[in-house]
């Protein structure tokens, strides 16, 4: 289990209600929720909840929005003014150095029972600087075996601890855990909203539509894809795979290597952004007379985890493009003049691709996974 202090920076210029101790009805908040784009319902819930929080929240949705919302909500919870966005508590939470925002990251394929038990110790610790502490636990949907231990932890926190559990979905084993939390939903951002958001930032409508399709409702993924000069080539590579598979092992190896190389190139915009973030933090620390950024190692570790997640998401996105290519073939095979066996084969191909995408949650060997998939797809044909 990795434990880190806080996460990354967020910025906002939208007004939000002040906290109970602020003495003002509304104050401008420059740094809470602006990166949580396309989630007005969730943001409204969190702004209201910051005034009278309960002991545990479940943020349900995929993509970085839940993490970014957790950062903003934590700032509101740790701020003595309910999230002013300007005080030392807000600033340090949002740049990743506040000691009372603790993120517990899984180190294996799932959150283990031991990890869940360690949360008990963390939850009992006294806040170091603020009047409470916030424990953020990502990937809770992968904690099915640890559900009983996690339930006990969430049910019995001290008054000064608030849990923020982040999950993509709620498997049956975690229904009881979810019932002990206030649920905040983060649905996929509508494609039209993503397109409008991109075009407002200078993308032409055709490019915006292609990026929105690949973003799958994730506005942050869309922003990085817009900076990625290799995105169009990557799309074409995945779309071409059905026609290029010829049943030979050499072709399987070539295509799997090409897909993974394209995935690696997709990381460059995110790495540049991370380098810029560290540069800004270094400059800020220097301006304050500090020798280095407080918690710099934790921030770098978080960035590396984000890059690993992005890599997995890129492979998943490529598989989604490949699945759409076979679904198009399936639609054609359902025409009256087509052979029924073709339709069965293409339907089987879609199932195989969906299974491969699901396996990414368990950190498979990517090369072996793609090679095995392409061998099976080669037997079906394109």
C-alpha positions in Angstrom: 0.0 0.0 0.0 1.4 3.4 -1.0 0.5 6.4 1.2 0.9 9.8 -0.2 0.1 13.3 1.0 -2.5 14.9 -1.2 -2.5 14.9 -5.0 -2.1 17.6 -7.7 -3.1 21.2 -8.5 -6.5 22.3 -9.6 -7.7 25.8 -10.5 -11.0 27.5 -10.6 -12.5 31.0 -10.9 -16.1 30.1 -10.2 -17.9 31.3 -7.1 -19.0 28.8 -4.5 -20.8 29.0 -1.1 -18.4 29.7 1.8 -18.0 27.4 4.7 -19.8 27.8 8.0 -16.9 29.7 9.6 -16.3 32.2 6.7 -18.7 34.8 7.7 -19.8 35.4 4.1 -22.6 34.0 2.0 -20.6 33.7 -1.2 -16.9 34.2 -1.9 -14.9 33.7 -5.1 -13.1 30.4 -5.1 -10.1 30.5 -7.4 -8.8 27.0 -6.9 -11.3 24.2 -6.3 -13.3 22.5 -9.1 -12.7 24.1 -12.5 -10.9 21.0 -13.9 -14.0 18.9 -13.0 -15.5 19.8 -16.4 -18.9 18.5 -17.4 -19.9 17.4 -13.9 -22.2 20.3 -12.6 -24.3 17.9 -10.5 -21.4 16.4 -8.7 -19.7 19.8 -8.1 -23.0 21.2 -6.7 -23.3 18.3 -4.3 -19.8 18.6 -3.0 -20.0 22.4 -2.5 -23.1 21.9 -0.4 -21.7 18.9 1.5 -18.5 20.8 2.5 -20.7 22.8 4.9 -21.9 19.8 6.9 -19.9 16.7 5.8 -20.6 13.1 6.8 -17.9 10.6 7.6 -17.6 8.9 4.2 -18.3 9.6 0.5 -18.2 7.3 -2.5 -17.2 9.0 -5.7 -18.5 6.8 -8.5 -17.2 7.2 -12.0 -14.2 6.6 -14.3 -11.4 8.9 -15.4 -9.5 11.6 -13.4 -12.6 13.6 -12.6 -13.2 11.7 -9.3 -9.6 12.4 -8.2 -9.7 16.0 -9.2 -13.0 16.4 -7.4 -11.6 14.7 -4.3 -8.8 17.3 -4.3 -11.2 20.2 -4.5 -13.5 18.7 -1.9 -10.6 18.0 0.4 -9.5 21.6 0.2 -13.0 22.7 1.2 -13.0 20.2 4.1 -9.5 21.2 5.4 -10.0 24.9 4.9 -11.2 26.8 8.1 -13.3 28.9 5.8 -15.0 26.0 3.9 -12.8 26.3 0.8 -11.7 29.9 0.2 -9.1 28.7 -2.3 -6.6 31.3 -1.0 -5.5 30.2 2.5 -2.4 28.1 3.3 -4.6 25.0 3.8 -6.3 25.3 0.4 -3.0 26.1 -1.4 -1.1 23.2 0.2 -3.9 20.8 -0.4 -4.2 21.7 -4.1 -0.4 21.6 -4.8 0.0 18.3 -3.0 1.7 19.1 0.3 -0.9 19.2 3.0 -0.2 16.6 5.7 -3.9 16.0 6.5 -4.9 14.8 3.0 -3.7 11.2 2.7 -4.1 9.1 -0.5 -3.8 5.4 -0.1 -2.8 3.8 -3.4 -3.0 0.1 -4.2 0.4 -1.4 -5.1 -1.0 -4.7 -6.4 -3.8 -5.7 -8.7 -6.4 -4.9 -6.0 -6.7 -3.3 -2.6 -5.8 -6.1 -0.3 -7.2 -7.0 3.1 -3.9 -5.9 4.7 -4.3 -2.5 3.0 -7.8 -2.1 4.3 -6.6 -3.0 7.8 -3.9 -0.4 7.6 -6.5 2.2 6.9 -7.7 1.6 10.4 -4.5 2.9 11.8 -4.4 5.8 9.4 -8.0 6.7 10.3 -7.2 6.8 14.0 -4.3 9.3 13.6 -4.9 12.8 14.8 -4.9 15.6 12.2 -1.5 17.3 12.1 -2.5 20.8 11.1 -6.2 21.1 10.2 -9.3 20.4 12.3 -9.8 17.1 10.5 -8.0 14.7 8.1 -9.2 13.3 4.7 -8.3 9.8 3.6 -8.7 9.2 -0.2 -8.9 5.6 -1.4 -8.8 5.2 -5.2 -9.8 2.0 -7.1 -12.2 0.8 -4.4 -14.0 -1.3 -7.1 -11.0 -3.6 -7.0 -11.3 -4.2 -3.3 -13.8 -7.1 -3.5 -11.7 -9.4 -1.3 -11.1 -6.7 1.2 -14.7 -5.6 1.5 -15.3 -6.9 5.1 -12.2 -5.1 6.4 -13.0 -2.0 4.4 -16.6 -2.0 5.8 -15.4 -2.1 9.4 -12.9 0.7 8.7 -15.5 3.0 7.0 -18.2 2.2 9.7 -16.0 3.2 12.7 -13.9 6.3 11.9 -13.2 8.9 14.6 -15.1 12.2 14.2 -11.9 13.9 12.8 -11.6 11.5 9.8 -13.5 11.7 6.5 -13.2 9.0 3.9 -13.4 9.7 0.1 -13.7 6.3 -1.7 -13.2 6.4 -5.5 -14.7 3.6 -7.6 -15.6 3.0 -11.2 -18.5 0.8 -10.3 -20.0 -1.1 -7.4 -19.6 -4.9 -7.6 -22.0 -7.0 -5.4 -19.3 -7.5 -2.7 -19.1 -3.7 -2.1 -22.8 -2.9 -2.0 -22.8 -2.8 1.8 -19.7 -0.6 1.9 -21.4 1.8 -0.6 -24.5 1.9 1.6 -22.4 3.4 4.4 -21.3 6.3 2.2 -22.9 9.3 0.7 -22.7 8.5 -3.1 -21.6 11.2 -5.6 -22.1 10.2 -9.2 -19.7 11.2 -12.0 -21.3 10.1 -15.3 -19.4 10.2 -18.6 -19.4 13.7 -20.0 -21.7 13.8 -23.0 -19.9 13.7 -26.4 -21.6 17.0 -27.4 -20.2 18.7 -24.3 -16.7 17.4 -25.1 -16.9 18.6 -28.7 -18.1 22.0 -27.6 -15.3 22.2 -25.0 -12.7 21.4 -27.6 -14.0 23.7 -30.3 -14.1 26.5 -27.7 -10.4 25.9 -27.3 -9.6 26.1 -31.0 -10.1 22.6 -32.3 -11.8 22.3 -35.7 -15.2 20.4 -35.5 -13.9 17.3 -37.3 -10.9 16.9 -35.1 -13.0 17.7 -32.0 -15.5 15.0 -33.0 -12.7 12.4 -33.5 -11.1 13.3 -30.1 -14.4 13.2 -28.3 -15.0 9.7 -29.6 -11.7 8.5 -28.3 -12.1 10.4 -25.0 -15.1 8.2 -24.0 -16.7 10.9 -21.9 -13.4 11.9 -20.1 -12.7 15.6 -20.5 -9.1 15.3 -19.2 -8.4 12.6 -21.7 -9.8 14.8 -24.4 -7.5 17.7 -23.4 -4.4 15.5 -23.7 -5.5 13.9 -27.0 -5.9 17.4 -28.4 -2.1 17.9 -27.7 -1.2 14.5 -29.2 0.0 14.7 -32.8 0.1 10.9 -33.1 -3.6 10.4 -32.2 -4.9 10.1 -35.7 -2.2 7.6 -36.7 -2.9 5.6 -33.6 -6.6 5.4 -34.5 -5.8 4.3 -38.0 -3.5 1.6 -36.7 -6.1 0.0 -34.4 -8.8 0.3 -37.2 -6.6 -1.5 -39.7 -5.8 -4.5 -37.5 -8.7 -6.7 -38.8 -7.6 -6.4 -42.4 -3.9 -6.9 -41.6 -4.2 -10.1 -39.5 -3.3 -13.0 -41.9 -2.8 -15.8 -39.4 1.0 -15.6 -39.3 2.9 -15.3 -36.1 5.2 -12.7 -37.6 2.2 -10.4 -38.3 0.9 -10.9 -34.8 4.2 -9.9 -33.3 4.5 -6.9 -35.6 1.0 -5.6 -34.8 1.3 -6.1 -31.1 4.7 -4.3 -31.1 3.2 -1.4 -33.2 0.3 -1.1 -30.9 2.4 -0.9 -27.8 4.9 1.6 -29.4 1.9 3.8 -30.3 0.7 3.5 -26.7 4.1 4.6 -25.5 4.1 7.7 -27.8 0.6 8.6 -26.4 2.2 9.2 -23.0 4.3 12.2 -24.2 1.7 14.9 -23.7 1.1 13.7 -20.1 4.8 13.5 -19.4 5.2 17.1 -20.6 2.4 18.2 -18.4 3.9 16.5 -15.4 7.3 18.1 -16.1 5.7 21.5 -16.3 3.9 20.9 -13.0 7.2 20.0 -11.3 8.9 23.0 -12.8 6.1 25.3 -11.4 6.4 23.7 -8.0 10.2 24.0 -8.0 9.9 27.7 -8.9 7.3 28.2 -6.1 9.5 26.5 -3.5 12.5 28.6 -4.6 10.5 31.8 -4.3 9.6 30.9 -0.8 13.2 30.2 0.1 12.7 26.4 0.4 15.5 24.0 -0.7 13.0 21.7 -2.4 9.3 21.1 -2.9 7.8 19.6 0.2 6.6 16.1 -0.6 8.3 16.1 -4.0 8.8 12.3 -4.0 5.1 11.7 -3.3 4.2 14.0 -6.2 6.6 12.2 -8.5 5.3 8.8 -7.4 1.7 10.0 -8.0 2.7 11.2 -11.5 4.2 7.8 -12.3 1.0 6.1 -11.2 -1.0 8.4 -13.4 1.2 7.6 -16.3 0.7 3.8 -15.7 -3.1 4.4 -15.6 -2.9 6.5 -18.8 -1.0 3.7 -20.5 -3.6 1.2 -19.5 -6.4 3.5 -20.6 -4.7 4.0 -24.0 -4.6 0.2 -24.6 -8.3 0.0 -23.5 -9.2 2.8 -25.9 -7.3 1.1 -28.7 -9.2 -2.1 -28.0 -12.5 -0.1 -28.1 -11.6 1.1 -31.6 -10.8 -2.4 -32.6 -14.1 -3.7 -31.2 -16.0 -1.0 -33.2 -14.2 -2.2 -36.3 -15.5 -5.7 -35.8 -19.0 -4.4 -34.8 -19.1 -2.6 -38.2 -18.2 -5.9 -39.9 -20.9 -7.7 -37.8 -23.5 -5.2 -38.9 -22.6 -6.0 -42.5 -22.6 -9.7 -41.9 -26.2 -9.5 -40.7 -27.4 -8.4 -44.1 -29.7 -11.0 -45.8 -27.1 -11.9 -48.5 -24.3 -12.5 -45.9 -23.1 -15.8 -44.5 -24.4 -16.6 -41.0 -21.0 -17.9 -40.0 -19.4 -14.5 -40.7 -21.8 -12.9 -38.2 -21.0 -15.5 -35.6 -17.2 -15.0 -36.1 -17.4 -11.2 -35.8 -19.6 -11.4 -32.7 -17.0 -13.8 -31.2 -14.3 -11.3 -32.0 -16.1 -8.5 -30.1 -16.4 -10.8 -27.1 -12.7 -11.6 -27.2 -11.8 -8.0 -27.4 -14.1 -7.1 -24.5 -12.5 -9.9 -22.4 -9.0 -8.5 -23.2 -10.1 -5.0 -22.1 -11.5 -6.4 -18.9 -8.2 -8.2 -18.2 -6.4 -4.9 -18.0 -7.8 -4.3 -14.5 -5.5 -7.1 -13.4 -2.2 -5.8 -14.8 -1.5 -8.5 -17.4 1.6 -8.8 -19.5 0.5 -6.4 -22.2 2.6 -8.0 -25.0 1.3 -11.5 -24.2 -2.2 -10.3 -23.9 -2.2 -8.6 -27.3 -0.4 -11.4 -29.0 -2.9 -14.0 -27.7 -5.8 -11.8 -28.7 -4.5 -11.2 -32.2 -3.8 -14.9 -32.7 -7.5 -15.6 -31.9 -8.7 -12.7 -34.1 -6.6 -13.9 -37.0 -8.4 -17.2 -37.0 -11.7 -15.4 -37.4 -10.5 -13.1 -40.2 -11.4 -9.5 -41.0 
